[in-house]
Amino acid sequence: MSAKVPDKKIAVVIIAYNAAKTIEAAWREIPKEWVDLIIIGDDCSQDNTAELARRLPGALVIRHEKNQHMGGNQMILYDKALEMGFDIVVLLHGDNQFDPGKVPEMVRALTEGGADAVLGSRIAGHQTREGGMPRYKEISNKVLAFVQNRAYRLNLSDYATGYKAYSRKVLETIPYRRNRRDFLFDEQVNTQIVKFGFRLTQVPIPTRYFPEATTVNFWTSLHYGFFTLWTVCQYLLHNWGLKKFTYLEPRDEKRAGG
């Protein structure tokens, strides 16, 4: 058990792809006294990310021989965390775009704040421009969050974040293995959390854009935006009983995540 939360077993899972320049910095900034284990998923990187990660004390490295994409990588890491009995799982990215120093706040939102899942919000952090977020991303994130809030009946500011924390109950309940395996996996998880009645909250985080950080171009962002809106439509259609979507149905108890 972690030194700061002795009654909970906490894992940080890091999804990494070609993160040789940043993986050590991401690992170094994690407050180790809050974490029992760091699990790094190397998604068949073309550089020496896995080699460098294996040198980091307290890290378990899982290298995929075939690229699993962002969603597929998360599926494997969540399966592993559940298998190993962790109570809380915090998601970080190996490009170090999200501040690992916020792990304590993410964990406290679960252990003390009564939340079941937490989003690290760059918008709530009020540093989007200072942190280098492109203006079109800031505007689009706010528009999408407005639509999602109306549908989900919440008041959150940044569903598109890649910094998240989940309770074991959430990961055991939502059928995340039915989700898409690409970067749109996260939006389906957000929708599942709401659909299955879990409490979703947010923690303000700084915005960190820099040359080594992974970013998507305008057209990929546009694709993401359209799919997010379609996910909201799926949620509403499912709730209204007009059309059923498998990833919003209860999971098969015989298979973890499915």
N, C-alpha and C positions, 0 to 999 in steps of 0.2 A: 504494500500500500504506500501511496505517496506520503511524504513528510507533512505536507500541508492539509491533505484530506485523507487521514488514516483509515476512514471507514469506506472508502471508495477506491476501486482499481481503475486508474485513468491511463488511457493511451492517446498519444498524438499520432495520427496517420498522415504521412506526407506523400502526395502523388508527385512523381518527378519524371520529367522527360527532357533529356539534354540539359541537365541542371548542374553540370560540373562546376560552373563558375559561382553558383549560389547555394548549393546544397549544404556546405559546411556552415555558411553564415546563418542559414535558416535553423540548422541544428543548434548552433551556438547560442542563439537568442531565445531558445525555449527555456523557461524557468524550470530547471530539472527537479526542483523540490516539489513541483506540482504534478509530476508525471512519473508513472511507473515504467513505461516503455514507449519508445519511439519506433514506429513501424514505417519503413520507407518502401514504397512501391515504385521500382524503376521500370518504366513502361517501354522496354526494349530500346533504350537510348542509344544513339549513334556515337556518343562520346563516352568518357569513363566515369559517368555519374555513379554507377553501381560500385565500381572499384573504390572511389573516394568515400562513398557512403558506408562501406563495410569497415572503414577505419575509424568511424565515429563511435566512441564509447556509448554503450547503452542503446544502440540502434539495431533493430532486426531488419535486414534488407531482403526484400522479395523481388527478384528480377524476373520479368516476363520475357520469355523467349520470342513471343509474338506481340506486337503492339495491341494493347487492349483498349486504347483511347481513354479519355478522361473518365467516362462513366464506368467502363469495364474495369479500370484500375481501382476505382473506389469500391466496386462490388467485391473484388478479391480481398481488399484490405478490411472491409467491414466484416466479411465472412471470417477472416482470420481473427479479428478483434473479438468477435462473439465466441468463436471457438476457444479462445484463450481466457474467456471469462471476464472481460472488462466491463465495468459499469458505465463508464463515460468515454466517448470517443470524440476527439477534436480533430477536425480536418484542416490541414495546411497545404500549401503548394510549395514545391521545391524551388521555385524561382524567387522565393522570399519576398513576394509582392505584399503579402499580408504579415503584419507585425506579430511575430511569435510571443512578444512580451505581453500580449493581451490574453494569453491562455488563462491566467488566473481569473480574469473577469468573465471569460466565457464559462469557465467551470463554476464559478460562484453563482452565475445566473441559473445554473441547474441545481446546485446543492443548497443554495440559500434563497434564490429568487423564485423557486417553484416552477420553473420552466421545464419543458420536456426537450426542447430543441432551441438553439440559439443561432442567430445570424450576426456576423460581424459587419456592421453597417458603415460604409465609407461616407454615405450622405450624412448620417447622424454625426459623424466625426467632424463635419464642417471644414474639411481640408482638401476638398476635391481639386480645387484650382491650384492650391499650393503644392499638392502632391503630384500634380501633372496629369490628372485625368482629362482626356480630350473633352471639349465642350459638348460635342454631340453625344458622347457616352453619358455625361452627367444628365443632359436633358432627357435622353431616351430612357435612362434608368428611372428617372422621376415620373415620366409618363407611364411606364409599365407598372411601377409600384402603385400609382394612383388607380389604375385599372384593377390590379390584383387586390388591393385593399377593399375596393368596392365589392368584388366577388367573394373574397374570403372573410369580409367583415373584420378586418384587422386595421392596424395603423402603424405599419412598418415602412421603412424608407429605402431598403436596398435588398431586394430578393435575389439580385444577380450576383451577389458576393460569392466568393469561393472559400470564405472563412466561416466554418460552421462547427457546432458541437451538438452531439446527440446523446441522449440517455440510452441505455441498453434496451429499455422498453420500446422506444421508438424503432430501433433497428430490428428488434425481434418481431415487430408488428407490421411495419410497412413492407410490401412486396417489391423491394428495390431491384430485385433481379429481373423483373419484368420491364424495367425501364430501358430507354435507349442507352446505348453504350458510349455516345459521344458527349460533347460538353453540355448538351441539353438535359442530361441525366439529372442535374441539380434542380432544375425547375420542376421536374416530375416529382422529385423527393419533397420539395416545398409543398406541392399540391397534395401529395399523400399525407403529409403531416397534418395539414388542415382537414383533409377528408376524414382521417381516422380520429379526429377530436383531440389531438395533442395541443398543448400550449406552446406557441411559438413566439419568441421575443427577440430582441436585438441588443447588441452592445456596440457603442461607437468605437470605430477604429480609424487610424490615419490612412490616408490614401498614399500609396507608394508606387509610382511609375518611374522606371529607370531603364536604361538600355538593355540590361540582361533579363528584365522581367518579361514574361510571356504576355503578349497582347494579341487581340484579334483585329483584323482590318475592318473597314467600314461595311463591306459586303457580308462578312461573317456576322457582324453585329446586327445587320439588317435581318439576316436569316434567323438569328437568335430572337430578335424582337418579334418577328412574325410567329415563330413557334411558341413563344411565351404566351402570346395572345390566343393561339389555338389551344394551348394547354388550359388556359382559363375557360375557354369555351367548352372544352371536354369536361372540365369539372362541373360546370353549370348544367350541361346536357345530362351528365351522369346523375347529378343530384335531382334533376327534374324528372328522371326516369324516361327520358326521350331516347337515350342511347347509352349503352354500357361500354366501359373501357376497362380492359383486363387489369391494368396497373392500378386501378382505383377499387378493385375488388379485394376482399380479404385474401391473404396469402395462404398457400398450401402449407399446413403445419408440418408436413413430412420433409420439407426442404427449406433450409435457412434462407431467408430473404425472398423466397418465391411463393 
